[in-house]
Amino acid sequence: MRKPYPNRSAALTTAGGLLFTGLVDGSFAAYDDTSLEQLWEINVGAGFNAPPMTFEVGGKQYVAILTGLGRNAKAALINTPELREMRNQTMLFVFGL
């Protein structure tokens, strides 16, 4: 995955062979941790600055990530014309695995 801007979110891998990461363009994606083949992606419309995390409740695993760009991440968007109008809202997204 090649993007014209840095990843400010970090990556998370699971024991089940998944890699998750969020990007400043609002994309949150899952990859196979061996081949790096993209398995799933959603764009939530707000950039990611926080790392994803995983947890289990009642035997079901979830992955969660918080949107909202910090000052430095927002300033970097000025160099990426297609992301200049990116909304900066803070929301928690949780997905079941």
N, C-alpha and C positions, 0 to 999 in steps of 0.2 A: 504494500500500500504506500503510494507516494503522494504526498500532499505538499502544497506550496507554503505551508506554515507548520510550526513545531507542535508536537504533542505536549500539552500542558497537563494532562490528566494522569499519566502513568498507565501501567498495564497490570492486570491480575490474571494469574493462571489458576486453574482448579485441578484437583486430583483426577477429574474426569476427562482431562485432555482439552479443556477450553481455555482460550485467552480472550479477555475482555479489555476494551479500551474505549475512551470517549475523546472526541476531538472538539476543537474550538468552533467548528462549523455546525455543531449540534448533532453530529453522528455518534451513535453508540453501537459498537459492533462486537460480534463474537467470531473467533477464528479457531481453527484446529491448531493446537499448540505445537504440532510437529511439522505440518506442511504449510502452515499459515494461510490455508485456504479460508476465505471468508464464508462463514456459515449463515450469518444473520446480521441485519443492520436496520436501525431505525433512526430517523432524524427527528429530534424533539423540538427543534427551533430555537434552542438556547445552548450556548457553548458550555463545554465541560472544562473545569479547572481542577476538580477533586478526583482522586483515584476511586475506582470501583471497589466494592467490598462484597463479600458473600457471607451468608449465614443460613442456618437451618432452623425451621420451626415445625414441630410435629412430623418430622421425617421428610419434609420437603425442603429443597435447597432453593435459595433466592440470591439474586445479585442486585445490588443497589448502587446508585450513583447520584451525586448532587450536581445540579447545573449551577451556573453563575460564574462569570469570569472576574478575576481580580484586575486590579489597575494595570499591571504589566501586560496581561493577556489582552485586555481591551485595547491598550495602546498599540499592540502589535497588529491588530486588525486593520489599522489605517493603511498598512502596506499590502493588504489583500482586498482589492476593490469589491469583490463579490461578497465579502463579509462585513463591510463597513456598517451596514444597517442591522447587524445581528442584535437581537434583543438580549438583554442581560437580566434574566429573571432567575431567582433562586427557587428551585423545586427539587424534590427528592423523587426519583423514579425507581421503582422496584419491579423486577421481572422474575417470574417463577421459572425454574429450570426443569 
